């Protein structure tokens, strides 16, 4: 009977040890899940931030294109994806100027408008003594 009790006690002790290990493993898994949830939240915040930045940059590009269009200019630079055109080097070896299409009639009209706003038509010679 005493031997039976010791045997049962040893079995219960072994079972308790196994349950403690299982609890420790579950707690570790729970902590890992919590941490990966925090990382997921951080990644979602970063993704939202990048989307806001992209939208702001797209608006800025649209504003710049509208400004150029007011003066008869059209931007024909990159392919729109941030890449270069086929056959172009990714790093220019020399400066060749801006790649713009220019409507000289519209540009001349805008210059006349600006001159009119600045004080009239024609050139003036200003002499200071």
trRosetta pair geometry for C-beta under 8 A, 3 or more apart (Angstrom, degrees):
i j d omega theta_ij theta_ji phi_ij phi_ji
1 4 5.5 -48 -146 32 30 115
1 5 6.6 32 151 -19 61 102
2 5 5.6 -49 -149 34 35 112
2 6 6.4 35 151 -18 65 103
3 6 5.8 -52 -148 36 32 111
3 7 6.3 34 151 -21 64 107
4 7 5.6 -54 -149 36 30 114
4 8 6.4 29 153 -16 65 105
5 8 5.7 -54 -147 39 31 109
5 9 6.1 33 152 -21 65 107
6 9 5.5 -53 -144 38 31 114
6 10 6.3 33 155 -20 65 105
7 10 5.8 -52 -148 35 29 111
7 11 6.5 30 151 -19 62 106
8 11 5.6 -54 -149 36 33 113
8 12 6.3 31 153 -17 67 106
9 12 5.8 -53 -145 39 31 109
9 13 6.1 35 153 -23 64 107
10 13 5.5 -51 -144 35 30 115
10 14 6.3 32 154 -19 63 105
11 14 5.8 -54 -150 36 29 111
11 15 6.3 31 151 -19 64 107
12 15 5.5 -53 -145 38 33 114
12 16 6.2 37 153 -22 66 104
13 16 5.7 -51 -147 35 29 113
13 17 6.5 32 152 -20 62 104
14 17 5.7 -51 -149 34 31 113
14 18 6.5 33 151 -18 63 105
15 18 5.7 -55 -151 36 32 113
15 19 6.4 32 151 -19 66 106
16 19 5.7 -54 -147 37 32 111
16 20 6.4 35 153 -22 65 103
17 20 5.7 -51 -148 33 31 113
17 21 6.6 33 152 -18 63 103
18 21 5.7 -53 -152 34 32 112
18 22 6.4 32 151 -19 65 106
19 22 5.5 -53 -147 37 34 114
19 23 6.3 37 153 -21 66 103
20 23 5.7 -51 -148 35 32 112
20 24 6.4 33 152 -19 64 105
21 24 5.7 -55 -150 36 31 112
21 25 6.4 31 152 -18 66 106
22 25 5.7 -53 -148 37 32 111
22 26 6.3 31 153 -18 65 106
23 26 5.7 -55 -146 38 30 111
23 27 6.3 32 154 -20 65 105
24 27 5.8 -53 -147 36 30 111
24 28 6.4 31 153 -18 63 106
25 28 5.7 -55 -149 37 31 111
25 29 6.3 31 152 -18 65 106
26 29 5.6 -53 -145 38 32 111
26 30 6.2 37 152 -23 65 105
27 30 5.5 -51 -147 35 32 114
27 31 6.4 33 153 -19 64 104
28 31 5.7 -53 -149 35 32 111
28 32 6.5 33 151 -19 64 104
29 32 5.6 -52 -148 36 33 112
29 33 6.3 35 152 -20 65 105
30 33 5.7 -54 -149 36 30 112
30 34 6.4 33 151 -21 64 104
31 34 5.6 -50 -147 34 33 113
31 35 6.4 31 154 -17 65 105
32 35 5.8 -56 -148 38 31 110
32 36 6.3 26 156 -15 66 106
33 36 5.9 -54 -143 40 30 106
33 37 6.3 37 152 -23 63 106
34 37 5.5 -55 -152 34 30 115
34 38 6.6 33 149 -20 64 102
35 38 5.5 -49 -151 33 35 113
35 39 6.5 35 150 -18 65 103
36 39 5.3 -48 -146 37 39 114
36 40 6.3 46 150 -24 65 101
37 40 5.5 -49 -147 33 32 114
37 41 6.5 35 152 -19 63 102
38 41 5.7 -52 -151 35 32 112
38 42 6.4 33 150 -19 64 105
39 42 5.5 -53 -148 38 33 113
39 43 6.2 35 152 -20 66 105
40 43 5.6 -53 -146 36 31 111
40 44 6.3 33 152 -20 64 105
41 44 5.7 -54 -148 35 31 112
41 45 6.4 32 152 -19 64 104
42 45 5.7 -52 -149 35 32 112
42 46 6.4 31 152 -17 65 105
43 46 5.7 -53 -146 38 32 111
43 47 6.2 36 152 -22 65 106
44 47 5.6 -51 -146 35 32 114
44 48 6.4 32 154 -18 64 104
45 48 5.8 -54 -149 36 31 110
45 49 6.3 33 151 -20 64 106
46 49 5.5 -53 -148 36 32 114
46 50 6.3 33 153 -19 66 105
47 50 5.8 -54 -147 37 30 110
47 51 6.5 33 152 -20 63 104
48 51 5.6 -51 -149 34 33 113
48 52 6.5 35 152 -19 65 102
49 52 5.8 -52 -151 34 32 111
49 53 6.4 31 151 -17 65 106
50 53 5.6 -53 -146 38 34 112
50 54 6.2 38 153 -22 66 104
51 54 5.6 -52 -146 36 31 113
51 55 6.3 31 155 -19 65 105
52 55 5.8 -55 -149 36 30 111
52 56 6.4 30 153 -19 64 106
53 56 5.7 -54 -148 36 31 111
53 57 6.3 29 154 -17 65 107
54 57 5.8 -58 -148 39 30 109
54 58 6.3 31 153 -21 66 106
55 58 5.7 -52 -146 35 31 112
55 59 6.5 32 154 -18 64 104
56 59 5.8 -54 -151 36 31 111
56 60 6.4 34 150 -21 64 106
57 60 5.4 -50 -146 35 35 114
57 61 6.4 37 154 -20 65 102
58 61 5.7 -51 -149 35 32 111
58 62 6.4 33 151 -18 64 105
59 62 5.6 -54 -148 37 33 112
59 63 6.3 35 152 -20 66 105
60 63 5.7 -52 -148 36 31 113
60 64 6.4 31 153 -19 64 106
61 64 5.7 -55 -147 37 32 111
61 65 6.3 32 154 -18 66 105
62 65 5.7 -53 -146 37 31 111
62 66 6.4 33 153 -20 64 105
63 66 5.7 -54 -149 36 31 112
63 67 6.4 34 151 -21 64 104
64 67 5.5 -50 -149 33 33 114
64 68 6.5 33 152 -17 64 103
64 75 7.5 37 122 -35 102 147
65 68 5.7 -52 -148 37 33 111
65 69 6.2 38 151 -24 65 107
65 74 7.9 29 -155 -142 88 55
65 75 5.9 -94 -107 18 84 119
66 69 5.5 -54 -147 35 31 116
66 70 6.8 43 151 -30 62 97
67 70 5.8 -46 -158 20 33 115
67 71 7.5 7 153 3 60 103
68 71 6.3 -75 -163 47 36 96
68 73 3.9 -89 -177 87 90 105
68 74 6.6 139 129 -89 121 21
68 75 5.7 101 60 -36 172 90
68 100 7.6 -137 -160 -138 129 119
69 72 7.5 48 -167 -77 36 14
69 73 6.9 -105 -70 63 27 59
69 74 6.9 50 -92 -87 74 68
70 110 7.2 107 139 -110 77 138
71 106 6.7 130 167 129 34 104
71 107 5.9 46 171 -106 84 71
71 110 5.0 -84 -125 29 72 176
72 102 6.8 63 118 -165 100 54
72 103 3.6 -112 -180 61 118 104
72 104 7.7 -151 120 -28 149 10
72 105 7.2 175 -126 71 159 63
72 106 2.7 145 -73 86 134 130
72 107 5.0 -108 55 -46 131 69
72 109 8.0 106 -36 43 133 102
72 110 6.9 -149 -1 -12 104 128
73 100 5.4 -23 -160 -173 104 125
73 101 7.2 144 -158 74 52 58
73 102 6.1 -12 -107 -106 76 65
73 103 7.5 -139 -67 21 36 81
73 107 7.6 68 -52 -79 85 105
74 100 6.9 142 66 -164 49 72
74 101 4.5 -12 57 56 104 108
75 100 6.6 -43 -105 -111 44 80
76 99 5.5 -105 81 135 84 97
76 100 6.7 143 23 -122 90 28
76 101 5.5 71 -18 -20 130 99
77 98 7.9 -58 -82 -166 103 76
77 99 5.2 130 -97 66 59 115
78 81 7.4 -135 146 47 111 47
78 82 6.3 16 163 -111 153 18
78 83 6.7 134 -171 63 107 39
78 84 7.0 -77 -131 -99 85 39
78 85 7.9 -159 -146 -41 45 78
79 82 8.0 -55 60 35 83 25
79 83 5.3 -23 42 68 123 88
79 84 7.3 77 -8 148 110 8
79 85 6.0 146 -57 -82 106 64
84 88 4.1 -129 164 83 120 119
84 89 7.3 -87 169 87 170 24
84 90 5.5 -146 -9 -102 140 56
85 88 4.8 77 59 -6 78 125
89 92 6.4 137 78 -96 108 33
89 93 6.4 50 55 -25 159 93
92 95 6.9 88 126 -84 138 44
92 96 7.4 -130 -161 2 135 96
102 107 6.4 0 -175 -34 97 141
103 106 4.2 43 101 19 115 112
103 107 6.4 159 88 -16 60 88
104 107 5.3 -56 -141 41 36 115
104 108 6.0 38 159 -22 70 104
105 108 6.0 -54 -147 35 26 108
105 109 6.5 26 153 -17 61 106
106 109 5.7 -55 -149 36 32 112
106 110 6.4 32 153 -19 66 106
107 110 5.8 -56 -149 37 31 110
107 111 6.4 32 152 -20 65 105
108 111 5.6 -52 -147 35 33 112
108 112 6.5 36 152 -19 65 103
109 112 5.7 -52 -151 35 32 112
109 113 6.5 35 149 -20 64 104
110 113 5.4 -50 -149 34 35 115
110 114 6.4 35 152 -18 66 103
111 114 5.7 -53 -148 38 33 110
111 115 6.3 35 152 -20 65 105
112 115 5.6 -54 -147 37 32 112
112 116 6.3 34 153 -22 65 104
112 121 7.3 4 -152 -109 86 97
113 116 5.7 -54 -150 34 30 112
113 117 6.5 28 152 -16 64 105
114 117 5.6 -54 -149 38 33 111
114 118 6.1 29 153 -18 66 111
115 118 5.6 -60 -144 40 31 110
115 119 7.8 -71 176 54 57 60
115 120 7.3 -48 149 99 84 28
115 121 6.1 72 125 -109 122 49
116 120 6.7 27 -129 -113 48 19
116 121 6.5 1 -85 -59 75 75
